[in-house]
Structures are given as structure tokens and as C-alpha cells.
Amino acid sequence: MFIVDAHQDIAYNALEWGRDLRRAVAETRALEAREHPDYCREDAQGGICMVGLPELRRGGVAIVFGTLFAYPLLGVGKGVNPRYRLTQSYRDPEGAWRVARAQLDYYRRLAQEAGVWLLLTQEDLERFIEAWSQSNADDPQRPFGIVPLMEGADAVRRPEEAEDWFAAGLRVLGLAWAHGSRYCGGNGRPGPLTSEGRSLLRHMQRLGLVLDTSHLAEESFWQALEQFEGTVIASHSNCRALVDTPRHLSDAMIRAIAERGGVIGIAPINPFLYADWKRSQPFAVSLRRVVEHIDHVCQLTGSASHVGIGSDLDGGFGRDETPEELETVADFPRLAEALAAAGYAQEDIVRIMGGNWLRLLERVLPRSGAASPETDEKG
């Protein structure tokens, strides 16, 4: 099965925690337990590793939206644990720009590895799909594609700089992380779309950048959708009807994204699945709960065409904060099994596991002409 995950902090994990995506998960866990136990404690920011390239390939995860994420220090204060290095952090737009450019450079270096692609154009995507279809799960160089997504727009120093980021390979842009940005309010710091935010949206629409609404404050969400006429998604947001916090999408927001032809990525993260799940008071969670969030979107929108996976695995959430059936990302096919057990037809399961995101990419990626790494010899 061709699986697409619309949200993974691969570059952040590599540059902040030293997690080499090329390593198997077991190797990373053993290394961190031995040399960096603070990274993988159950109460640590990094969590217990779940993502490695061998597991991605074995699980059929063909494409990931790889984030550019810089951690905002300004205004966080006491919320920062002193044992975290936070090298991927910033206090001003220049600092955010440096972090995000370093992460994009990381993806470009990673794309020089055999079988790893940056997917920046429709041509890239077509060639990638052809190569992937000729591979199998046991191939150690099975094609694996990355679509760059910026989580929080402070790294765009001026609205007009969106053009530079697009030329460099950015394809999806979220205006804010939880703490908001100078462009709009975030789910943890509500507020409206600013004048700079409106200007940035105009540039995004002209360029064809996709707007990621995950983490937007609700006021900013509706203002953005009123102005922005381009493609809208939520890369990693669950259903507020099931987890009543501003981090997730109301029924009206879900319908609005679907009406725009967008897709919502459901995150299999325990505190995103149950509002009362806490590290200090954990309880067992099943993939059946992930199916409930997926089904809620399907029932609201009338089809299985607007929902997919946006896992956020290893995005501050590790093995200890995921459903019990998921030991690593290689276990994503178990979600397909859970959907089948819930009565979903095979064609709808294919859409949910990756087809909806793939259809969106086929629609929004530029035909050609953007900066692209040398992928002609990838296979």
C-alpha cells in the first residue's frame, strides 16, 4: 500500500537530537539509551524514537511532508526545560530563517542518498511514483519522497520572501505554530490575522503555496480562508468534537477545508485522541480511536476523500504516547487493518492511507521550473 504521512519533523530531529533517519529505530533507541538518556526518557521532549528510514520503507510509507520547524523561544520563558539544547530555536526572524534554511539544506543532503527524493514538481512526483511502483518493501533503496512544509512562518522574514522560499523548494506553509507568529494567532496564543499575514497570503496565492491551517487560532483560520483562494489543508489536526481543545478542528472548520478540496491529516497521538490522556496518567489507547477521528471527518464531509494521516510521530511525541498497536512507523499498515475492521471499503482505505494526499500533490505541485535537487539517477 502507498502511504503518505503529511507531518514529520525529520530535519528537526536530525539537527536537534542527532537522530539519523538512515538508522533503524532499534539502533537509534539503543544509542540514545546508552549515550543520551535524556532524549528518550518517557518525560523527555524527544520521546522514544519511532521513525527510521528502514521502518518507513518496510511500512510502505512512500511520501512524508518533512517540516521546517524552528522552536520559538521568545515568550516561552519558563516553559523550556533546561536540559534541552534547543539548537533549533530562535528569538527573532533572522534566527528562525537560519534554522529553517539549515533544515532545508538537511533535506537536500538527505536527497543525495540512494532512493531518497525531494518532491518539488509534478515531474518529480511522476518519476517518483513510477520508480516506487517498480520497488518492493524489502528493497533497502526503495524510493522515499519528502515534500518540504514550513511549520510556523516566522522564518519568512518579509512576506515577499515567500518567493525565495518557494524557489528553494518550500511547497506547504503554515502561518503559525502553537505560540502564534507575527503573521497570525496560534492555538495556544489566540489572535487575528495581521496585516503582514494578509500580505503573506497574497504572495502564497500567487506562487501556489499550500496553506497549512494546523495550529492556527480559530479567528485567524476563518480570516485566512476568507482571503486566501488557494489550496488549504490541515497537516496534523484531529477532531474537536472528540477532543475539545483549540488545537483541533471544529466541525465547521473540517467542512470548510473539505469544501475547498483540502485534506486533513489525523495524528495517532494519544493526547490528540483523548482529551484526558496525560503522561502522568496514561491509559491504553487503540487504533480504533484513530478510526473514530477519521470516521468523524468522513461522516461530516460525506466521503473518505478529505482525510489522511498526519502523524507528527517523533514530533515531541514518542512510542509512549501512541496507540498500543504502533511500535514504530512500520506499523502504519495496522491502521488500514483497523479501518477494514470498522467496515471501510478497500478503495476508501487506499484514499485515507495515502491516495487523498497524493491526489492533492498531483494538483498543487508546479509542473516544472522550481529549484530541484538532482534526482535523475534516483531509483
Sequence and secondary structure as in RCSB ss.txt:
>XXXX:A:sequence
MFIVDAHQDIAYNALEWGRDLRRAVAETRALEAREHPDYCREDAQGGICMVGLPELRRGGVAIVFGTLFAYPLLG
VGKGVNPRYRLTQSYRDPEGAWRVARAQLDYYRRLAQEAGVWLLLTQEDLERFIEAWSQSNADDPQRPFGIVPLM
EGADAVRRPEEAEDWFAAGLRVLGLAWAHGSRYCGGNGRPGPLTSEGRSLLRHMQRLGLVLDTSHLAEESFWQAL
EQFEGTVIASHSNCRALVDTPRHLSDAMIRAIAERGGVIGIAPINPFLYADWKRSQPFAVSLRRVVEHIDHVCQL
TGSASHVGIGSDLDGGFGRDETPEELETVADFPRLAEALAAAGYAQEDIVRIMGGNWLRLLERVLPRSGAASPET
DEKG
>XXXX:A:secstr
  EEEEEE HHHHHHHH   TTS HHHHHHHHHHH HHHHSTTSSS S    HHHHHHTTEEEEEEEE  EE TT
TGGGS TT   TTEESSHHHHHHHHHHHHHHHHHHTTSTTEEE  SHHHHHHHHHHHHT  TT TT  EEEEEEE
ESGGGS SGGGHHHHHHHT  EEES  TT  SSS BTTB     HHHHHHHHHHHHHT EEE TTB HHHHHHHH
HH  S EEBTT  BTTTS STTSB HHHHHHHHHTT  EEE   HHHH TT BTTB     HHHHHHHHHHHHHH
HTSSSSEEE   TTSS  GGGS TT SSGGGTHHHHHHHHHTT  HHHHHIIIIIHHHHHHHHHS SS S     
TT  
